[in-house]
Amino acid sequence: MTVLITEETEGFVRKIGLHRPEKRNAMNIAMIEQLSAALTRADADDTVRVSVLFAHGPVFTSGLDLMDVFPRLGEAAELFSAAGLDPWATHGPVRTKPLVVAVHGKCLTLGIELMLAADINIASDDATFEQIEIDRGIFPFGGGTARWVQTVGWGNAMQYLLTGDALDAREAHRLGLVQRVVARDELLTTAMSVANKIASKAPLAIKATLESTRTAVLEGERAAAAKLLPAIQRLATTEDAQEALMAFMERRTPTFHGR
């Protein structure tokens, strides 16, 4: 089997790399399958607290491998939805751990949908983004239509979904599509720094934060509010909460174990 996705663990962080540079990381069915498996492994691995998705080669992704995927769009859509890439739980498994995405060079179609499904996006200053499905007679099938609107608002979403226009890293940052823009040679280091900072926090509290936010998006603020007190009561009895209290009293950095 050709390896299209690399995996490496550093401390509590799993680095997952798109690795089809000879095809500019164009995403075919096999690549989507391998990415799904890698994200599923990371989410199920108790030694992993955060994942960082990046890309080998000169670009993040040139988007869909049209020759491979276009005749099998239904299959590709189902795989993408089942890949743990849907933080709103409308399809497939629910990702329970944070995902940081580091983007450089061109990022087209499914690459943007990966970003929209992530928690934090960091872009290099050379990054450009294009949602060009409209030029192919289709539209984003990985949940992008909903997430574009949730992320940047209706008018901004329509500007890029309906025209296929490109936007650069600074505009993507202004719109909220990415959270930080850094120099190309600082990209992965910055993403790992953010991931390691998250990984140093209490894992159960992070999971509860993701769950609460997801509930608010899917079910509304009232539903999220109704679950707040039970959740905080559960967290208050964990070893991590007790460790945080002791560390505060002893003026030291807490060490969390996810218990």
C-alpha positions in Angstrom: 0.0 0.0 0.0 1.3 3.4 -0.9 1.7 5.6 2.2 -0.1 8.8 1.6 -0.4 9.9 5.3 2.5 10.1 7.7 2.2 9.7 11.5 4.6 10.7 14.2 4.1 11.2 17.9 6.0 13.9 19.9 5.0 13.8 23.6 1.2 14.2 23.7 0.9 15.5 20.2 0.3 13.3 17.1 1.7 14.9 13.9 -0.3 13.7 10.8 1.1 14.7 7.4 -0.5 14.7 3.9 2.1 12.9 1.9 1.5 12.9 -1.8 3.8 15.7 -2.9 4.3 14.4 -6.5 0.6 15.0 -7.0 0.6 18.3 -5.0 -1.2 16.4 -2.2 -4.3 16.0 -4.4 -6.7 14.0 -2.4 -7.8 10.7 -3.9 -10.0 8.0 -2.3 -7.0 6.2 -0.8 -5.7 9.4 0.8 -9.1 10.2 2.4 -9.3 6.6 3.7 -5.8 6.8 5.2 -6.4 10.3 6.7 -9.7 9.0 8.3 -7.8 6.0 9.8 -5.0 8.3 11.1 -7.4 10.7 12.8 -9.4 7.8 14.3 -6.2 6.2 15.7 -5.2 9.6 17.2 -8.6 10.1 18.8 -8.6 6.6 20.3 -5.0 6.7 21.6 -4.9 7.5 25.3 -1.3 8.8 24.9 -2.4 11.5 22.4 -4.1 14.7 23.5 -3.9 16.9 20.4 -3.3 16.3 16.7 -1.5 18.5 14.3 -2.4 18.1 10.6 0.2 19.5 8.1 1.5 18.7 4.6 4.7 17.5 3.0 5.9 19.2 -0.2 5.3 22.7 -1.7 1.6 23.0 -1.0 -1.0 21.9 1.6 -3.3 20.4 -1.0 -4.4 21.1 -4.5 -7.8 19.7 -3.6 -9.6 16.8 -5.2 -7.8 14.3 -7.4 -10.5 14.7 -10.1 -9.5 11.6 -12.1 -9.9 9.4 -9.1 -12.6 11.0 -7.1 -15.0 12.6 -9.6 -16.5 9.2 -10.8 -16.9 8.2 -7.2 -18.1 11.4 -5.6 -20.8 9.7 -3.5 -18.2 7.3 -2.0 -15.8 10.2 -1.4 -18.4 12.2 0.4 -19.3 9.3 2.6 -15.7 8.7 3.5 -15.0 12.3 4.2 -18.0 12.6 6.5 -17.0 9.4 8.3 -13.4 10.5 8.8 -13.9 12.1 12.1 -13.6 15.4 10.3 -17.1 16.6 11.3 -16.9 18.4 14.7 -20.6 19.1 14.6 -21.5 15.4 14.6 -23.8 15.6 11.7 -22.1 12.5 10.2 -19.8 9.8 11.3 -17.8 9.7 14.6 -17.4 12.7 16.8 -13.8 13.8 17.3 -13.1 14.3 21.0 -9.6 15.8 20.9 -8.4 19.1 19.5 -7.1 19.3 15.9 -4.7 22.0 14.8 -4.1 22.5 11.1 -1.0 24.1 9.6 -1.4 25.3 6.1 1.2 26.5 3.5 1.1 27.2 -0.2 -2.1 26.4 -2.0 -5.1 25.1 -0.2 -8.0 24.1 -2.4 -11.5 22.5 -2.0 -11.2 19.6 0.6 -8.2 21.3 2.2 -10.4 24.2 3.2 -13.1 21.8 4.5 -10.4 20.2 6.6 -9.6 23.6 8.1 -13.3 24.4 8.7 -13.6 21.1 10.6 -10.6 21.7 12.7 -10.4 23.7 15.9 -7.4 26.0 15.3 -5.9 26.9 11.9 -2.4 28.4 11.4 -1.3 29.6 7.9 2.0 30.6 6.5 2.2 34.0 4.9 2.4 32.4 1.4 -0.8 30.5 1.8 -3.7 31.0 -0.6 -7.2 29.5 -0.4 -9.7 28.6 -3.2 -13.1 26.9 -2.8 -13.5 26.1 -6.5 -16.1 23.3 -6.6 -18.5 25.8 -8.4 -16.1 25.6 -11.4 -16.5 21.8 -11.5 -20.3 21.9 -11.5 -20.5 20.6 -7.9 -20.3 22.2 -4.4 -18.3 21.4 -1.2 -19.5 18.0 0.0 -17.6 17.8 3.3 -19.9 20.2 5.3 -18.2 23.3 3.9 -21.4 25.1 2.9 -22.6 25.1 6.5 -19.2 25.8 8.1 -18.2 28.6 5.8 -21.3 30.5 6.9 -20.7 29.6 10.6 -17.2 30.8 10.4 -17.2 34.0 8.2 -20.9 34.9 7.9 -23.3 34.7 5.0 -22.1 37.4 2.6 -18.4 36.5 3.0 -19.2 32.8 2.5 -21.2 33.5 -0.6 -18.3 35.6 -2.0 -16.0 32.7 -2.0 -18.4 29.7 -2.5 -20.2 31.2 -5.5 -17.3 32.8 -7.3 -14.4 30.5 -6.5 -12.2 33.6 -5.9 -8.9 33.1 -4.2 -8.1 34.7 -0.8 -4.7 35.2 0.7 -3.5 34.4 4.2 -4.1 37.9 5.5 -7.7 38.0 4.2 -8.3 34.5 5.6 -7.1 35.7 9.0 -9.3 38.8 8.8 -12.3 36.7 8.1 -11.5 34.2 10.9 -10.8 31.3 8.6 -7.3 31.1 10.2 -6.3 32.2 13.6 -2.6 33.1 13.0 -0.4 33.9 10.1 3.3 33.2 10.4 6.4 33.0 8.2 6.7 29.7 6.2 9.7 28.5 8.2 7.9 29.1 11.5 4.7 27.3 10.5 5.1 23.8 11.9 7.0 25.0 14.9 4.2 27.4 15.7 1.5 24.7 15.2 3.4 22.4 17.5 3.8 25.1 20.1 0.0 25.7 20.2 -0.6 22.0 20.3 1.8 21.5 23.2 0.2 24.3 25.1 -3.2 22.7 24.7 -1.8 19.3 25.6 -0.4 20.7 28.9 -4.0 21.4 30.0 -6.5 19.1 31.7 -7.6 16.5 29.0 -11.1 16.0 30.6 -11.7 19.7 30.7 -10.7 20.0 27.1 -13.0 17.3 26.1 -15.9 18.8 28.0 -15.2 22.2 26.4 -15.4 20.7 22.9 -18.6 18.9 23.9 -20.2 22.0 25.3 -19.4 24.1 22.3 -20.6 21.5 19.9 -23.9 21.3 21.8 -24.3 25.1 21.6 -23.8 25.0 17.9 -26.1 22.0 17.2 -28.8 22.4 19.8 -28.6 26.0 20.9 -27.5 27.9 24.0 -30.3 26.7 26.2 -29.4 23.0 25.6 -25.7 23.8 26.3 -26.6 25.7 29.4 -28.7 22.8 30.7 -25.6 20.5 30.6 -23.2 23.0 32.2 -23.9 22.2 35.9 -23.7 18.4 35.6 -20.5 18.7 33.5 -18.8 21.0 36.0 -19.9 18.8 38.9 -18.2 15.8 37.2 -15.1 17.7 36.4 -14.8 19.0 40.0 -14.4 15.4 41.3 -11.6 14.4 39.0 -8.0 13.9 40.0 -7.0 16.6 37.5 -9.2 19.2 39.2 -7.7 18.3 42.6 -4.2 18.5 41.1 -5.0 22.0 39.7 -6.2 23.2 43.1 -3.1 21.8 44.9 -0.8 23.3 42.2 -2.4 26.7 42.7 -2.0 26.5 46.5 1.6 25.3 46.1 2.4 27.8 43.4 3.6 25.3 40.9 2.6 24.1 37.4 0.0 21.3 37.5 0.6 17.9 35.9 -2.5 16.4 34.4 -3.2 12.8 33.7 -6.7 12.8 32.3 -8.3 11.2 35.4 
